[in-house]
């Protein structure tokens, strides 16, 4: 079973890839950038679960372990803000990968992913990294440079630097 550090290292690896793609693609490939954010998030939360000797194969099982509103996840639950960030990033990633919108059961609309979705993904990932970095004293999350036009409130980001 992968250990805490294995997942942290993979998180950092995914963040390096995100920086490379975000710096070299301008406003293109937003679907892939959101997906990279999610997989960095997956390893970040798996590092947290590894602290409890847990490893899940299904996103729904991970969600149940992290959800602060479920009694069974008290020990592994994230803070409310971190859980909302994780859950929101998971939904953005589903939109990017499957062109669907959570809650739209009609299946008649194709939902694309745009720069605004990538910016949301960055905010959610930053929230999650801040939570886990503080909780576990992770110091090897470096500042990730991204290129993004019109990024509002980028000054509030801890792990991302927006360059024009």
Helices and strands as residue ranges (DSSP letters): H 4-24, H 30-50, H 59-66, G 71-73, H 80-98, H 115-136, E 144-147, G 154-156, E 160-163
